[in-house]
Amino acid sequence: MNYWIKQFPFKGTWIRIALTKLLLIIVIMVSIPAIGQQAAKKVTGSFTETPLQQVFASIEQQTGYVINYSREEVNSATLVTVHFQQATIKEALQQALKTTRYTYVVDGYIIIIKARVKTQPLNNNGTFTGQVLDEESGEPVVAATIKIAAQATVKGSIDGTFSIPVPAGTYMAVISCVGYDTKQVSEIVVNANETVTLTLTLKRQKGQLQGVVVTANVRKESVAGLYARQKNNAALTDGISAEQIARTPDKNIGESLKRISGISTVENKYVVVRGLSERYNGAVLNGQLMPSTELNRKNFNFDILPVNMVDNVVVIKTLTPDRGAEFGGGLIEVTTLDIPTHNFLSISAGTSINDQTTGKPFLSLKLDGREYYGSVAKSRQLFGKLNWKTGYDAAAVYNAKSNDPTLFTNDWGITSMKAPVSQNYQLSLGKVWHTKDQSELGLLAAGSYRNTLNRQKLNTGRDGWSAASDGGGAAQENLFGADARNYDFSTNIAGMLGLGYRNQHQLISFQSLFIRTLNQQLALVYDGTTDGGNQWGMYDNTTQTTLLQNQLKGEYKIGTKGIKINWLGSYTWLEKQRPDNHQLVVPLVNKGALNPDSNNVTINGAGSTLFNGALRWWSRAVEKNYNWNASVQVPFTVAGTRQLFKGGYAGWSKDRKFFVLNASSLINAKGYQIPLTSAFSPEYLKSISFEKFGDSMHKIANLHALYGMLDNKLTTKLRLVWGLRAEYYNIGKVNGNIDKLEKTSGKDYSSFRNREKSWQLFPSANLTYSLNPKMNLRLAYARSIIRPDLRELSYFDEYDYELGGEYISGLVRSTILHHYDFRYEWYPAAGDIISFSAFFKKLDYPMEIYKYATNRLYSLKNAKEAQNYGIEMEARKSLAFTGIPIVKYVTLYGNFAYMDSRVKTMDLTYDNTNANKPALIEVVHEWEKRPQVGASNYTYNAGFFFDYKFLSASLVYNAVANRLFRVIERSGNTSTAAQSLYEQPVKSLDAQLAARFLKQQLEVKLNAGNLLNSFYIVYANRETPDDKGNLTNKQARYQKDTDLVDYKLAAGRTFGVTVSYTLK
């Protein structure tokens, strides 16, 4: 019509408008009879997953109407399923457009298709997201179709994830994929500004002649997703999700791990799994085995990981060939937040008080403000910097400047302040861009900050301290160490950035994680004695840890047969420093004038428990860790049953540098008391000298692994996952202790280097029998290895505050483990589980730190053999079945683990038959009935959870029995377990109350920690052992007023509030 109007020779706009109206009136009047005839025509059609264009064409052909629409928007990808019989044009169009975002307008004989006008405000929308899994294997279903009625149809990505924005309402979703039965899930309630996330499952078709549609409601389907993950995992696992962590007052993952069945933690940092100490449990962060964060132990410090960046934590308790063979009690797999499926922004801020700390005097060495940003004060630098490559470099600079002691900073002075409240802040955001081909590009960013001060009551017997000679008589001296106070200042800063792209055929993501943790502990012994006489002691133990991980990983689907290629490459840079730590022990002249929180300290000399002078030391460990993995999985069919093969290559390369540099400081005694602040100034400083007591190392190690495994479905109920992993690692090549022996003696120690084969084979098998859809029986076997850390293979000799003495290196070798596991598991209802497990572990050459008799000397040594065995039980039950108001929103939870063990120790002596080529002789002792170092006999957790719409509450309890802390070296055929040190961890009772407002976008949490005011204690047992030196489990427990306290720390109760706001 516009064409004809433009042909008129009139220029004015008003004239064109008048002509347009006139022509429209004429056309309408002429067309009315024809329109009435067309509108009366009936339409018949049946279309399944058909392009909307074809449906329009059929309607046009049957009615004579012309349907106008944008070919770019309504294209071949716009699919509908519609069936109509003798329908009017209105009925046909309504049905065809029902599941799309389009509507229509009739203009005479022309039907115009246009985008549906949103009748609801933008803030009334929600999002339906999730993941589609194979019901049998638990693997993601690639490119499943998810249709949510009247809104949209999307294809899932290669990892099975999907996201659909929808107006608030209640929906039914239809999930389908080639080779699977279609499923309809009803009762999906999507609220405004909320995201509903479901794990959906599809069942493989078993040769049906026609399609089968399975129906379920949202509650049952979410449970099916839980079953798919837990029931179908080839390995035996336990874990905790971000949602569960959020219901506790835990600030870091170290605090959360103790909630998992069979797990206990040491100082909320290190993990003990199934009675095996920290060194036997690997830390895996986003698929990469992490290096040790500790300077003198093979440990990973989990308290550096903030909870807001973690999606879930899974403890793998049995091994499969696609995982590294460094496996003892378990692998703790921490997965940080992944590329999001929907947009969100979350901000939280919190604060807490401690009944022993907040508002009370808090002492520390001088702070310059950098500590609040996770960095040590500049005064702790050594000659102007901290990044020395070796201690020799720093010593050379000092020697070149004539050993001038004034080059050292004087940072001995103690400052005092009122302890402020602790604070924490967290920010997380996710952004997803959807493309026309249903691909997704995602961005994830997160950051966290935490600063905490804790003033702790301390009683210590470390370093030879005992109660003061006038502290109440012999009884007091025998039972208690010296009175002290510990001031703990810590800052944790973390940031994470993730980018990802995924579609139906591939997924690729990059993730970068940065963590900086500063921990400054100042322990002041104000009432005690060490090696005679009343004395005052200061122990400054400061660590600065930096972790940077960059990771690139991908997944690619080949063809339509289910073949997938997975690959990963990552780089981790880890640095841990002890910058300018201090130790000072001096005579206490005026005991009455010194109160526990006083910083007004005066001295008339300087000493330590190691040197004549005061001790200062610097240490630095830097590890560059490269990790790679590539695998292919190929499904195939045997006798009509789907099987799976997976094979791959993995490896890592570690470049580790480490040094310790100790300095002894002497002052000129003037015959009178000097303020500590001034005692080490040039006016009084006599000399500072570096001691030989230290070490330096640099080692590079590489590991290569090949693996193959089969996932066989032997029957409809019996599944076997088995295979073999081969690893190459030349441990003799990186053994610094053997290097030292050869260098100092000139002899041939090749027999020492060849104690272990470089190629090691690690078979494993996991058998699962499904009694019914809700019950499994599992059996598993695996062979694994725990290798000494590069640090433990080096030659070293240094002071260790945690041990309370001198720590020296020893000739150690790898531990070989054989694992046997049984488990029964039952998932009776939504979110419920009842399980029972039994395990037996045989360890060849287990490693422990031994104390040499009454000396304050410690060393890492191998025993000949150890056997660990135990049981685990877990139950989680919702009371929803009662239907009782309020009660039906309660969930009860508990787990219990009992473990026992025995150890056969040994000593190493030299066979000098060939004087130039010594050999080692193992002198094996009798069995000792005791746990291994770090192990306890039982742990248990109990929890009460209440969750109802805007309100939730939790009460959780954790307890661990006594653990063997340090074992004394055996004396002949008599066990020394009775004289060894044991520890009793904190028995924690924690609570949380949370309320949600503003359509659940605003949440306020009230947290309470350590409500029982429990304390941590290390003690020497005083029970009488049997004739072989063994104690019963009952005898080994802490007996108040009987056992000798070696170390007792009381941290007090903590109360906090956190406010968070989330936009979706």
BELKAKA-V254194 format. One record per residue. RES is the residue in one letter. PSI is psi in whole degrees, 0 to 359 (999 if undefined). NEAR is the number of other C-alpha atoms within 8 Angstrom. D_LAST is the distance of its C-alpha to the last C-alpha in Angstrom with 2 decimals. Layout:
BEGIN
res: [RES	RES]
psi: [PSI	PSI]
near: [NEAR	NEAR]
d_last: [D_LAST	D_LAST]
END
This chain:
BEGIN
res: [M	N	Y	W	I	K	Q	F	P	F	K	G	T	W	I	R	I	A	L	T	K	L	L	L	I	I	V	I	M	V	S	I	P	A	I	G	Q	Q	A	A	K	K	V	T	G	S	F	T	E	T	P	L	Q	Q	V	F	A	S	I	E	Q	Q	T	G	Y	V	I	N	Y	S	R	E	E	V	N	S	A	T	L	V	T	V	H	F	Q	Q	A	T	I	K	E	A	L	Q	Q	A	L	K	T	T	R	Y	T	Y	V	V	D	G	Y	I	I	I	I	K	A	R	V	K	T	Q	P	L	N	N	N	G	T	F	T	G	Q	V	L	D	E	E	S	G	E	P	V	V	A	A	T	I	K	I	A	A	Q	A	T	V	K	G	S	I	D	G	T	F	S	I	P	V	P	A	G	T	Y	M	A	V	I	S	C	V	G	Y	D	T	K	Q	V	S	E	I	V	V	N	A	N	E	T	V	T	L	T	L	T	L	K	R	Q	K	G	Q	L	Q	G	V	V	V	T	A	N	V	R	K	E	S	V	A	G	L	Y	A	R	Q	K	N	N	A	A	L	T	D	G	I	S	A	E	Q	I	A	R	T	P	D	K	N	I	G	E	S	L	K	R	I	S	G	I	S	T	V	E	N	K	Y	V	V	V	R	G	L	S	E	R	Y	N	G	A	V	L	N	G	Q	L	M	P	S	T	E	L	N	R	K	N	F	N	F	D	I	L	P	V	N	M	V	D	N	V	V	V	I	K	T	L	T	P	D	R	G	A	E	F	G	G	G	L	I	E	V	T	T	L	D	I	P	T	H	N	F	L	S	I	S	A	G	T	S	I	N	D	Q	T	T	G	K	P	F	L	S	L	K	L	D	G	R	E	Y	Y	G	S	V	A	K	S	R	Q	L	F	G	K	L	N	W	K	T	G	Y	D	A	A	A	V	Y	N	A	K	S	N	D	P	T	L	F	T	N	D	W	G	I	T	S	M	K	A	P	V	S	Q	N	Y	Q	L	S	L	G	K	V	W	H	T	K	D	Q	S	E	L	G	L	L	A	A	G	S	Y	R	N	T	L	N	R	Q	K	L	N	T	G	R	D	G	W	S	A	A	S	D	G	G	G	A	A	Q	E	N	L	F	G	A	D	A	R	N	Y	D	F	S	T	N	I	A	G	M	L	G	L	G	Y	R	N	Q	H	Q	L	I	S	F	Q	S	L	F	I	R	T	L	N	Q	Q	L	A	L	V	Y	D	G	T	T	D	G	G	N	Q	W	G	M	Y	D	N	T	T	Q	T	T	L	L	Q	N	Q	L	K	G	E	Y	K	I	G	T	K	G	I	K	I	N	W	L	G	S	Y	T	W	L	E	K	Q	R	P	D	N	H	Q	L	V	V	P	L	V	N	K	G	A	L	N	P	D	S	N	N	V	T	I	N	G	A	G	S	T	L	F	N	G	A	L	R	W	W	S	R	A	V	E	K	N	Y	N	W	N	A	S	V	Q	V	P	F	T	V	A	G	T	R	Q	L	F	K	G	G	Y	A	G	W	S	K	D	R	K	F	F	V	L	N	A	S	S	L	I	N	A	K	G	Y	Q	I	P	L	T	S	A	F	S	P	E	Y	L	K	S	I	S	F	E	K	F	G	D	S	M	H	K	I	A	N	L	H	A	L	Y	G	M	L	D	N	K	L	T	T	K	L	R	L	V	W	G	L	R	A	E	Y	Y	N	I	G	K	V	N	G	N	I	D	K	L	E	K	T	S	G	K	D	Y	S	S	F	R	N	R	E	K	S	W	Q	L	F	P	S	A	N	L	T	Y	S	L	N	P	K	M	N	L	R	L	A	Y	A	R	S	I	I	R	P	D	L	R	E	L	S	Y	F	D	E	Y	D	Y	E	L	G	G	E	Y	I	S	G	L	V	R	S	T	I	L	H	H	Y	D	F	R	Y	E	W	Y	P	A	A	G	D	I	I	S	F	S	A	F	F	K	K	L	D	Y	P	M	E	I	Y	K	Y	A	T	N	R	L	Y	S	L	K	N	A	K	E	A	Q	N	Y	G	I	E	M	E	A	R	K	S	L	A	F	T	G	I	P	I	V	K	Y	V	T	L	Y	G	N	F	A	Y	M	D	S	R	V	K	T	M	D	L	T	Y	D	N	T	N	A	N	K	P	A	L	I	E	V	V	H	E	W	E	K	R	P	Q	V	G	A	S	N	Y	T	Y	N	A	G	F	F	F	D	Y	K	F	L	S	A	S	L	V	Y	N	A	V	A	N	R	L	F	R	V	I	E	R	S	G	N	T	S	T	A	A	Q	S	L	Y	E	Q	P	V	K	S	L	D	A	Q	L	A	A	R	F	L	K	Q	Q	L	E	V	K	L	N	A	G	N	L	L	N	S	F	Y	I	V	Y	A	N	R	E	T	P	D	D	K	G	N	L	T	N	K	Q	A	R	Y	Q	K	D	T	D	L	V	D	Y	K	L	A	A	G	R	T	F	G	V	T	V	S	Y	T	L	K]
psi: [320	326	313	324	322	343	344	142	22	143	330	141	320	327	319	320	317	317	321	312	319	314	321	317	318	314	315	315	321	327	344	314	319	322	319	322	318	319	336	348	145	152	136	136	155	118	132	120	50	140	137	331	319	324	316	317	321	319	318	316	322	337	336	356	155	124	115	133	164	119	338	323	307	86	193	345	349	98	144	157	117	143	123	146	117	49	151	166	323	316	319	316	320	319	320	326	2	318	15	180	21	157	184	159	132	122	87	236	6	131	122	124	126	164	141	131	127	121	354	147	157	324	7	7	155	186	136	113	169	200	141	126	154	127	330	316	340	2	152	143	118	134	36	150	126	118	125	122	134	8	295	161	128	161	135	158	184	333	12	0	156	163	130	114	133	153	156	138	184	130	165	134	144	122	128	157	148	130	359	154	140	144	139	126	121	176	36	107	117	117	158	136	25	158	125	121	125	144	115	151	147	143	135	142	140	52	26	150	338	163	146	133	120	134	147	159	171	325	312	323	324	326	320	323	320	316	317	323	315	313	326	4	131	325	163	120	156	157	184	137	168	324	318	321	321	342	12	165	14	135	337	169	332	323	330	332	330	351	351	144	131	9	138	159	155	117	29	27	308	153	136	121	124	41	1	133	177	322	341	4	116	146	124	117	113	42	356	128	124	149	165	134	354	154	323	8	158	81	156	129	102	348	358	350	112	147	334	350	2	132	315	161	126	131	114	120	352	159	145	156	339	1	152	148	356	88	127	269	324	165	125	104	112	124	119	172	138	181	128	160	354	163	142	158	124	130	136	151	141	162	157	158	155	133	349	355	302	127	0	164	133	124	149	165	163	131	143	10	334	335	330	351	14	13	148	161	151	335	343	354	152	110	41	0	167	340	48	138	322	160	332	325	316	319	324	321	318	316	323	340	32	31	44	112	341	353	338	140	151	96	35	343	144	130	160	143	164	127	123	176	152	156	150	145	144	143	131	139	148	142	132	133	126	135	170	333	19	25	163	138	123	149	134	132	141	149	153	152	135	130	125	136	138	123	116	140	133	140	122	140	6	157	24	7	148	174	150	148	338	26	16	15	180	323	315	317	322	328	336	154	199	145	137	175	141	131	115	116	122	144	135	125	132	148	148	141	130	140	140	154	134	149	199	343	340	160	133	135	150	136	136	131	131	132	132	126	131	129	116	119	125	113	124	116	111	355	86	185	146	122	33	133	147	131	165	138	148	128	109	113	105	132	143	118	133	129	127	123	126	132	135	126	159	164	135	133	130	120	203	10	3	11	132	145	128	140	155	138	133	155	129	131	119	129	131	126	146	90	113	61	155	147	129	129	123	157	142	109	309	85	319	334	354	111	160	329	19	138	10	77	135	147	160	19	175	125	179	178	356	319	170	328	177	147	131	139	148	136	150	130	130	127	128	120	117	136	138	156	134	133	160	138	132	113	149	169	134	121	40	5	134	131	171	135	139	131	157	181	137	164	173	160	129	132	106	131	146	142	155	132	118	138	136	127	128	143	159	108	131	1	5	166	132	134	137	325	328	346	329	22	165	332	325	342	129	307	156	126	142	136	156	345	89	191	170	137	155	116	146	128	148	145	138	140	142	143	153	142	152	136	97	126	95	319	184	341	348	125	133	121	116	163	193	139	134	128	139	123	117	89	330	331	334	16	103	334	321	322	317	317	315	322	321	334	336	11	170	111	31	329	331	319	333	20	337	142	144	319	128	139	138	93	156	154	135	117	128	128	120	106	321	179	347	357	141	148	136	142	143	148	145	151	134	183	146	113	149	146	157	324	320	342	352	165	124	162	105	167	138	113	320	326	330	36	201	130	122	158	164	170	103	159	173	154	129	132	143	124	134	125	145	143	138	131	140	128	84	328	185	118	7	151	142	124	155	131	150	143	155	132	129	126	123	124	54	153	138	156	123	147	134	99	231	357	154	59	131	150	149	128	159	141	172	316	154	153	127	139	152	182	156	141	142	141	135	123	125	143	18	331	340	331	4	130	145	306	325	349	10	140	134	144	144	150	154	138	132	132	148	162	168	154	139	105	170	162	152	132	165	139	109	28	315	103	329	353	78	157	160	141	130	119	106	137	179	167	139	130	92	159	160	163	130	353	152	165	330	154	151	151	148	144	148	124	135	130	114	110	263	1	138	155	152	150	117	142	138	134	144	135	176	144	150	118	305	131	141	140	138	144	101	229	11	129	145	19	324	328	354	167	137	161	146	106	169	135	106	135	116	150	157	141	126	139	142	137	176	59	38	17	332	128	136	125	132	121	147	128	145	53	335	358	42	161	162	136	139	134	157	122	142	14	156	120	174	184	347	7	9	152	150	163	323	319	328	346	156	129	108	142	8	310	153	123	125	327	123	125	123	117	347	181	149	136	133	167	138	133	128	148	131	129	131	999]
near: [5	5	6	7	10	7	6	6	5	6	5	6	6	6	9	10	8	8	9	10	8	8	8	8	8	8	8	9	7	7	9	9	7	7	10	8	8	11	9	7	10	10	14	9	9	8	10	7	7	10	12	13	9	8	11	9	8	9	12	11	8	9	12	9	11	8	10	8	8	7	6	5	5	11	10	8	6	8	10	13	10	10	9	11	7	7	11	11	12	7	8	11	9	9	10	12	11	9	12	9	10	9	10	9	8	8	7	9	10	10	13	11	12	9	7	7	4	5	4	7	7	5	6	11	15	16	14	12	14	13	13	14	15	14	11	8	8	11	6	11	12	11	12	14	12	13	11	12	11	9	11	11	10	11	11	17	16	18	10	14	12	13	11	9	8	10	10	11	7	8	11	11	12	13	13	12	10	5	6	10	14	13	12	12	14	11	9	11	9	16	11	11	13	10	12	11	7	10	13	12	12	15	9	10	8	4	4	7	4	4	7	7	8	8	8	10	10	10	7	9	14	11	11	12	13	10	11	16	9	8	7	10	11	8	10	9	11	10	9	12	9	10	6	8	11	8	9	12	11	10	7	12	13	16	12	10	12	12	9	12	14	12	13	11	13	9	6	10	12	13	13	16	13	12	15	15	13	13	10	11	16	14	11	12	11	8	7	8	9	9	8	11	11	10	8	6	10	12	10	14	11	11	11	12	11	12	11	7	11	13	11	11	12	11	11	13	11	13	12	14	16	10	6	7	13	9	14	13	12	14	13	12	13	13	11	10	9	7	12	12	11	12	10	11	11	12	11	11	11	11	11	11	11	12	8	11	14	11	8	8	10	12	12	11	10	8	8	7	7	10	12	8	8	14	9	10	11	7	7	10	11	10	7	6	7	7	5	9	6	10	12	6	9	11	9	8	8	10	8	7	7	6	9	9	9	7	6	7	7	9	9	8	10	12	9	10	7	9	11	7	12	11	11	11	11	13	11	13	11	14	11	12	7	8	7	5	4	9	12	11	11	15	13	16	11	12	12	14	11	11	12	11	13	11	12	14	11	12	15	15	13	10	9	9	13	13	14	12	11	5	8	8	8	6	7	10	14	7	11	14	15	16	12	14	15	12	15	13	11	12	15	14	13	12	11	13	11	14	12	12	11	13	12	11	12	12	13	11	12	11	12	11	12	11	14	13	13	15	11	12	13	14	11	12	12	14	13	16	15	11	6	5	9	12	13	14	11	12	12	11	11	12	11	15	13	12	12	11	12	11	11	11	11	11	12	11	12	10	6	6	6	9	12	11	12	11	11	12	11	12	11	12	12	14	11	14	11	13	15	11	12	12	12	12	13	13	9	8	4	6	7	5	5	10	7	8	8	8	8	8	8	8	12	11	9	14	13	13	6	5	9	9	11	15	15	12	13	13	11	15	13	11	13	11	12	11	13	11	11	11	11	11	11	10	11	8	8	7	4	5	7	10	12	11	12	11	12	12	11	11	11	11	11	11	11	13	14	13	13	13	13	13	11	14	14	14	13	8	8	6	5	6	8	9	10	13	11	9	12	12	10	7	6	11	13	10	9	11	8	9	9	6	8	12	13	11	10	8	9	9	9	9	10	11	11	11	13	13	13	12	11	10	12	8	6	5	10	11	12	13	13	13	13	12	14	11	13	10	10	8	9	10	6	11	12	9	12	11	8	9	11	11	7	6	6	7	9	8	12	7	9	10	12	8	8	9	7	9	8	8	8	12	11	14	12	14	11	13	10	11	9	6	5	10	11	14	12	12	11	13	13	14	12	12	12	14	8	11	9	10	10	14	15	11	13	10	11	11	8	9	7	4	9	11	12	12	13	12	13	11	8	11	10	11	12	12	13	11	13	11	13	11	13	11	11	10	12	8	7	9	10	11	13	12	12	11	11	11	11	11	11	11	12	11	13	13	10	11	11	12	14	11	6	5	6	11	10	13	12	13	11	12	15	12	12	14	11	12	11	12	11	14	12	13	11	12	10	13	12	10	6	7	8	7	6	6	10	12	12	13	11	12	12	11	14	13	14	10	13	11	12	13	15	13	14	11	8	8	8	8	9	9	5	7	6	7	11	14	10	9	8	8	8	9	9	7	8	11	9	11	15	13	13	13	13	13	13	10	15	13	15	11	11	11	11	10	9	7	5	8	10	12	12	13	11	12	11	13	11	13	11	13	13	15	11	11	15	13	9	9	7	5	8	8	11	13	12	15	10	13	14	14	12	12	13	9	12	12	12	14	13	14	11	11	10	12	9	6	8	8	11	12	12	11	11	11	13	13	12	13	11	8	9	11	12	11	12	13	13	13	14	9	8	6	9	7	5	8	11	14	15	6	7	6	7	12	9	9	6	5	5	7	12	11	15	15	13	13	11	11	11	12	13	12	11	11	11	11	11	11	10	10	8	10]
d_last: [46.53	45.44	47.87	50.80	49.95	49.91	53.46	54.89	56.64	55.02	52.98	51.40	47.85	48.92	51.57	49.06	46.80	49.86	50.95	47.53	47.57	51.14	50.49	47.46	49.65	52.34	50.03	48.43	51.87	53.19	50.23	49.84	52.28	50.70	47.20	48.41	50.00	46.89	44.61	47.01	46.71	44.97	42.62	42.67	40.50	38.80	36.14	34.13	31.38	33.18	32.06	31.45	34.10	36.76	35.91	36.31	39.59	40.94	40.15	41.84	44.86	45.32	44.81	45.81	42.61	41.07	37.30	35.74	32.39	30.91	32.07	29.38	26.53	28.35	29.85	31.16	27.73	26.83	28.25	28.97	31.03	33.08	36.48	38.52	42.23	44.17	41.05	41.13	39.40	36.73	36.18	36.10	33.53	31.24	31.42	31.02	27.89	26.32	23.98	23.20	21.29	24.72	27.11	30.73	33.29	37.06	39.29	42.79	43.24	40.17	36.73	33.84	30.60	27.55	23.75	22.56	21.67	18.36	19.56	16.28	14.29	11.17	9.17	10.80	9.19	7.73	8.26	11.51	12.19	15.20	18.61	22.02	24.99	28.72	29.89	33.05	32.21	28.59	28.15	25.29	26.32	26.22	25.24	24.78	23.96	21.08	21.41	19.40	21.78	21.92	18.73	19.05	20.94	19.89	21.85	20.74	21.27	24.18	22.40	21.52	17.74	15.92	12.67	12.83	10.54	12.32	12.91	12.88	16.11	18.30	19.18	21.70	21.16	24.18	24.35	27.40	29.06	32.67	34.69	32.48	32.63	29.99	27.73	26.16	23.48	23.12	21.33	17.79	15.88	12.37	11.13	9.22	5.53	6.21	7.10	10.90	12.75	16.50	19.45	21.83	25.52	28.20	31.91	34.40	36.99	40.44	42.73	42.03	43.91	41.03	37.25	35.95	32.82	31.42	29.46	27.19	24.66	21.25	22.73	25.60	23.66	21.36	24.69	26.17	23.54	24.52	28.16	27.72	26.56	29.01	31.96	32.17	31.86	35.29	35.42	35.47	32.17	30.44	27.12	24.22	20.49	17.68	17.00	20.72	20.93	18.26	20.69	23.47	24.28	24.68	23.93	24.93	25.68	29.36	28.78	26.66	29.20	31.78	29.72	30.58	33.78	36.83	35.17	36.36	35.66	38.05	36.98	33.32	33.71	35.77	35.61	38.47	38.05	40.72	43.19	43.10	42.51	39.90	41.87	41.70	37.92	36.07	32.65	30.61	27.54	25.61	28.85	31.20	33.89	33.65	36.74	38.06	36.58	39.77	42.99	45.47	43.64	41.89	38.66	34.99	33.45	30.13	29.35	28.37	25.13	22.26	20.17	16.69	17.63	19.01	17.66	20.95	24.64	27.35	31.03	33.29	36.60	38.54	38.94	38.61	40.20	37.01	36.28	38.41	41.57	40.99	40.28	41.82	40.10	36.76	34.20	31.07	28.37	25.30	22.38	19.80	16.22	16.55	15.18	11.62	11.28	7.72	5.78	4.29	6.49	8.56	11.89	14.75	18.40	21.27	25.00	27.84	31.55	34.36	37.46	39.76	38.12	36.28	38.75	41.59	43.55	41.83	44.07	43.44	45.16	44.54	40.94	40.35	36.60	35.57	35.01	31.81	30.45	31.61	34.99	38.49	40.78	43.01	46.00	45.24	45.82	49.07	51.15	48.17	45.72	43.98	43.57	47.14	47.64	50.46	52.22	55.41	54.05	53.43	56.83	58.52	57.19	58.52	61.88	62.17	61.92	64.68	62.44	61.92	60.04	58.82	56.40	54.26	52.04	52.95	49.73	51.34	50.81	48.58	46.38	45.13	42.18	40.44	37.51	34.21	31.14	29.06	25.67	22.56	19.39	16.48	13.81	11.59	9.56	9.24	9.96	11.57	14.31	15.97	19.69	22.11	23.72	20.53	20.38	17.31	17.19	14.73	14.43	13.69	14.83	15.41	18.01	19.75	22.80	25.09	28.52	30.70	34.31	36.38	40.01	41.65	45.04	46.95	50.21	51.35	54.20	52.97	55.27	58.23	57.15	58.55	59.07	61.29	64.97	65.24	62.05	63.74	66.16	66.19	63.83	61.04	61.74	61.63	58.38	56.20	55.31	55.12	52.94	50.17	46.78	43.80	41.33	38.12	35.94	32.92	30.08	27.40	25.33	23.14	21.05	19.68	18.93	18.44	18.91	19.34	20.52	21.03	22.52	24.87	27.62	26.42	23.91	24.39	22.47	23.36	22.32	23.73	23.81	25.68	26.82	29.43	30.94	33.83	35.80	38.90	41.09	44.25	46.62	49.65	52.53	54.43	56.86	58.27	60.72	60.68	63.96	65.90	65.70	63.04	60.44	57.15	54.52	51.43	48.95	46.22	43.88	41.13	38.94	36.49	34.43	32.51	30.68	29.41	28.35	27.76	27.27	27.37	27.25	27.32	28.01	30.00	31.16	34.75	35.94	35.22	36.99	34.16	35.49	32.96	33.43	31.35	31.95	30.85	32.12	31.24	32.77	32.64	34.33	35.11	37.16	38.39	40.80	42.95	43.92	47.00	47.02	49.89	52.35	55.13	57.63	60.37	62.96	61.87	64.57	63.51	61.27	61.39	60.10	56.89	54.01	51.05	48.65	51.24	50.85	54.44	55.89	59.31	61.02	64.46	63.69	60.94	60.52	58.14	58.49	59.03	60.98	63.51	61.08	57.49	54.96	52.21	50.40	47.91	46.32	43.85	42.47	40.68	39.64	38.46	37.18	36.79	35.53	35.53	35.26	35.77	36.16	36.71	36.34	38.52	38.55	41.93	43.69	46.70	48.40	45.40	43.05	40.22	40.77	39.02	40.43	38.58	40.30	39.56	40.53	38.94	40.11	39.63	41.53	41.70	43.30	43.79	45.66	46.61	49.06	50.20	52.37	54.15	56.04	58.66	59.23	62.57	63.50	66.92	67.66	69.43	70.68	68.23	64.58	62.20	58.66	56.18	54.49	57.79	59.33	58.00	58.62	61.40	63.84	63.76	62.26	64.96	63.32	60.18	60.74	58.57	59.47	60.02	57.81	54.71	53.81	52.22	50.91	49.34	48.76	47.10	46.45	45.27	44.38	44.35	43.44	43.91	42.69	42.93	41.76	42.03	39.80	42.43	41.96	45.52	45.22	42.53	42.16	43.28	41.27	42.66	40.76	43.38	44.37	45.68	44.43	46.88	46.27	48.52	48.67	51.87	51.65	55.26	54.62	52.15	54.07	54.97	57.22	59.50	59.49	60.74	63.46	64.75	64.71	66.65	69.12	69.59	69.65	68.05	65.05	63.95	64.23	61.54	59.21	59.82	58.94	55.78	55.38	52.98	51.92	50.48	49.53	46.83	46.92	44.46	44.08	41.57	42.80	40.63	42.20	40.04	42.01	39.66	36.00	35.09	37.66	38.55	41.52	41.24	43.91	43.46	45.64	44.96	46.86	45.05	45.89	44.98	46.40	47.28	45.03	46.62	47.08	48.97	51.26	52.24	55.15	54.06	55.40	53.29	52.44	49.51	48.37	46.56	49.79	51.95	54.40	55.28	53.35	55.31	54.70	56.37	57.14	54.28	53.34	50.39	49.72	49.82	48.07	48.59	45.92	46.59	43.86	43.69	40.78	40.36	36.86	35.93	32.58	33.79	30.64	26.88	25.90	29.59	31.87	35.51	37.07	40.28	41.15	44.38	45.01	47.93	47.87	50.96	50.78	53.49	53.89	51.05	50.46	50.62	51.33	54.78	56.52	60.17	62.13	62.35	61.52	58.18	57.83	55.10	54.68	52.56	54.76	54.78	56.07	57.81	55.67	53.21	52.05	48.88	48.22	46.04	43.88	40.24	38.91	35.40	34.23	30.91	31.20	28.98	30.99	29.20	32.50	34.26	32.44	33.32	30.94	29.09	30.91	29.05	25.83	27.74	27.91	30.86	31.10	33.96	35.55	38.97	40.72	44.44	46.03	49.57	51.35	54.58	55.48	58.59	59.00	61.23	62.83	63.54	67.02	68.64	71.27	73.56	76.07	75.29	75.19	73.42	70.82	69.57	67.75	65.57	66.80	64.50	66.03	64.17	64.22	63.89	60.70	58.92	57.04	54.00	50.32	49.45	48.24	44.69	44.91	44.94	46.38	43.47	39.86	37.87	34.48	33.65	30.49	29.49	25.89	24.79	21.41	20.88	17.73	17.29	19.99	20.97	24.00	25.79	29.26	30.24	33.67	34.91	38.56	40.60	44.38	46.60	46.26	49.02	48.24	51.21	54.23	57.73	59.77	62.09	65.68	67.97	67.38	65.80	62.06	60.63	57.55	58.98	59.23	55.80	52.80	50.14	46.80	45.03	41.25	39.27	38.74	35.27	33.87	30.28	28.15	24.68	23.44	19.75	18.45	15.02	14.64	12.71	11.37	10.96	8.51	11.79	14.08	17.69	19.86	23.63	25.35	29.04	30.77	34.37	35.30	38.70	39.48	40.56	42.12	42.65	46.30	48.52	52.03	55.39	56.50	59.94	60.59	63.73	62.97	65.09	67.98	65.68	63.38	60.51	58.45	56.98	53.22	54.08	56.37	53.72	51.38	51.35	54.17	53.92	57.23	58.53	56.51	56.60	53.35	52.50	49.06	47.13	43.81	42.17	38.71	38.23	35.36	31.92	29.67	26.26	23.12	19.58	16.80	13.18	10.11	6.52	3.80	0.00]
END
